[in-house]
Amino acid sequence: MAFKPAKWPRKLRSTEWFGGTSRDHIYHRSWMKNQGLPDDLFDGRPVIGICNTWSQLTPCNAHLRDLAERVKHGIYEAGGFPVEFPVFSTGESTLRPTAMMFRNLASMDVEEAIRGTPLDGVVLLVGCDKTTPSLLMGAASVDIPSIVVTGGPMLNGWFQGERVGSGTHLWKFSEAVKAGEMTQEEFLEAEAAMSRSPGSCNTMGTASTMASMAEALGMALSGNAAIPAVDSRRRVIAHLSGRRIVQMVKDDLKPSDILTREAFENAIRTNGAIGGSTNAVIHLLAIAGRVGIDLSLDDWDKAGRDIPTIVNLMPSGKYLMEEFFYAGGLPVVIKRLGEAGMLNKDVITVSGETMWDQVKDVKNWNEDVILPAEKALTSQGGIAVLKGNLAPNGAVLKPSAASPHLMQHKGRAVVFEDIDDYKAKINDDALDIDETCVMVLKNCGPKGYPGMSEVGNMGLPPKVLKKGITDMVRISDARMSGTAYGTVVLHTSPEAAAGGPLAVVKNGDMIELDVPNRKIHLDISEEELSARLADWKPSHHVPDSGYARLFHDHVQGADTGADFDFLKGCRGSAVPKDSH
């Protein structure tokens, strides 16, 4: 159904605070005026919140203060009243135990900050991995007009004449040091080449993936995802987004109008085409839950299974986000999907146009970066959803980052009870392991870590690396960085800490991985598995108090998005009662 704009002018949400002569209205206006604001800003024009995740502790977002000023210019030009406010910023590179533990907390912060303040629309300024989904989740729960502006990726890294992808080369260089192929001094020298400008990961990591997901969902202006952070056009799109949100308020174009099932299907297919992060699975499931869309792992497999990966970027390919932007960026990819009959063309976007109208005339300027389908990195990209007695509720694997020779593999389990057990054993040459084995990591899921850290791409043992082996099958209930690569089975659900079958895998068990047939199987009898599960007792630490305890007690499984059980599909009033 086509979107029908609301009538304008009309009474806006902010007039509940500012639009009258009562004591309460005067109270709200008078305090705002201590900032030097003139009377006519309270005349009923749209009040636009700039929801800013700027933080020097979130390096990807440390330049967002400048973008906020650009957004303000656009809001003022369009006749709106901009107000900037901070929200909890979840920085993956610095926040312990993991930023994922605080995604839900940040979404609650955003939701209540929007609900409790006189805003008619919001601009969501995001960058680092979890800031994008958390702000989308919070805004979706309140459901007032919202638009995403991402901070953009860093410029390419370069070291010894080689492109250096953020994250991807960190793993590569670390393994090279352990294999004796790179000195520690060279590793330290490479550090300076990894992050040489403001912005988020320059690979198709989770930050770039989620920027692409926001655009593919229709929640950001077309072309937003790939513009480098330091390119002047990043400031331009922030400016234009400021203009656009004012009109969205006048039209009453809300997240619930945009975030339809068809929009999520577009995002899933786009993720396959770009070789996007496995983290997109858990985040899109959570966002869908906030708007009441019944999205599941099965939808990921059905919608994304036969999508060729055509974006030649690390970790799946060889280029970085800078080249992706110069080639035409995400609009070219979305156009390709439309031409192949793999796009819901008529979904509405924040621009007010349909998705297809936005992209139908774009051009691909580099077919070595955005490949023809016949030259795809893999003909079946997307996310492989695996099921079996080891993962009854599902597990995921990224085919474009995996080794073809390991996609069907059977091997002996080498088990690590948690990440500390892994760290204690992995460098020991006495560890009974070779390249045919399957590495199994437990107790790193939502409850187990807690927070489900990005440790699933376990580094290989040095004695295997020294043989020239660069990949092995790895299975866990953890996540991995979107910058990582390898034949890595993730998000195994139910997780070990919740008593899932992963919890009872033993050293020496045979495990079969069959990606083409979407199977993950522990080769023991049903009777043996039932007996082990009956004898199982949890071994993970349960937090005593605070947010960590709330998280542990209420987080759902990775297969449903790891949101809190009391937040999914729950939307409260957008206008709370005045307390004065």
Steps between C-alpha positions, in 0.01 A plus 500: 500500500635843402582742779255792532652814658315655793334841473710805577486721700380311807570485872828316568616286788728778632203729559411283800806663660527840331168596341291696749485757779451277803748484783635170364557638148674808639711275723623296202568799274664721762766245591582441134541875451798515736697384193417823317218363285255750345123481548417395146682167532204393715233597247400143409776428252650144504738442791771262378725306734854420388571176682880501518725205585811721491762382748877505513472151648327391179773579244274424202263776619749759624429731205121509536493839674587660166230303319246609759569862409441417133170335588398812693564718195258286299234500772510878535483546122189283480327695778561262788637547852805272563599377847804277542522248784742219595414135543702201620772428243598135467855490362604149399874567512512625860191382690532193722392228527345567157296777340229247419421470870398867496311515169169442676584751774584760236174429321310557825689826554405616149138390535443679830699809398273538196179410680560728797599815309315743264616359167300466179775318310854376551823478304696194613874574484680166507820327394651221708345154478238501774408869485309448174273215616454642850380836371276336239354272769430790736352725232285217364355439847379862526410521129538870423657612168866396499792506256846341529824685425814288536847641559654319203800270466869584543732548206695197380789383713831432325803304622800388293307567179200294610147613580437460871141428598398593853451185706562263209874568494517503878397133497722427199810668644446342844489154345808583290695588816401169661602316183840669497426679173497852648709656775352667804674821394326490160166438674552810713600701193182388322293633792550858381372411153174340611289800603624813329187717489174551689225250431391142557646179354608534137426133434152351459500450876198539721506882499500518118250214488257671736538830312405300190211336685363841605510611136356173368216519754420847370591674827789708355527712187619312193881494478554561871676174586830525313604869501835520684493686830741768378339555159313832474198308368459344845426849631265561209290193571480599867378844391244350262380257768437797728282656232322174430400417858297822523291395202468147641343651812259704290410184304499284817723241330595266786723191545191278501418625148849413377603192700268250333562132439581585139763750617664236719506258207680768297754543778562124528563472127721808505704346780565198282601713204750707701645205695374664817573411859331213685420761766235638265295189578473567870443875455232480230312236701501739797390803295221296341384394844465863606256574215310173539630334183525123546845455346689176562822319413302304242422830323874570481558169328199523268549863394879504484611150404543542124638855499841527331759704690598768249680755717871427488594631845696363793460271682341308210684679216792738443376863505379737774210740556680790331501311167141387559390864524692601187338210313151626581436354843192322626253650249676302224463178699131565568445576130665166412262321736206674337616407151530137612147494643632480855371834631169616639507814287199687632592531869503858628821659630581803715538704179130456430589313180488126443820302523503438125442863404811590702737258326368425150728751326829447690815372325776261597836672453724203584398144417801359686357641824129438436519183294271363229294207633696253286822608676352498852728412792253225580180409320323428828594778738280626775495324834478122523264393778600159632289266711541159655535330835788734589294813423127422523410870481762576238853626446644725229800500266618755241577308177681788331761505779536121533734252330326298226684178593363517855134558414446126533722364773500243777756523777591426860390756756760689702300667776559825689259548790520880478724770359742481794540126444572571133765761584666266749532211251522631145874580493604175666673270251381207712137576407365201306383680188566512128339668200236226461356568846197714583564767762205538741458799734228501767342752738547808281137564408264774625479361854833322507756771437278705590412702194618265223843634420674492159727206581352239266780534243748330732859534390653173386768324707856605404603144415226489235578848369867406457390229257354769275139428601287816521151365573326234705137436586410688817167478686372711789203683647696827464503766229789610283599838367370579153863566409593138574512203264511123506276193516341607825164378632351762732194580715443131575162490671396414765830619642711292736418714805130432439555125484512464123666193345822697449544483878552123498741457209810307613853474369514229237135526390461504124321804355370528146462834320300493176436857384336415163241292688485748792594234753705502820509162674656356816570136418363332813175314556182674616517292818856613575413863430194483726703342778771765480244781505329345801832500688599853394546777756576863410860607547488862384513789744162661579533874581390594850335835435466808282444516128708184445249302708202660323663412166565140602148448631310656210707461183350269239687262273708606202250330271240769586733801511624492862261780600344508845187292547306801631585727202416294193191626319420744781426861410380751758331837462704755309375781726549437874302691762630833625615483862478873580 
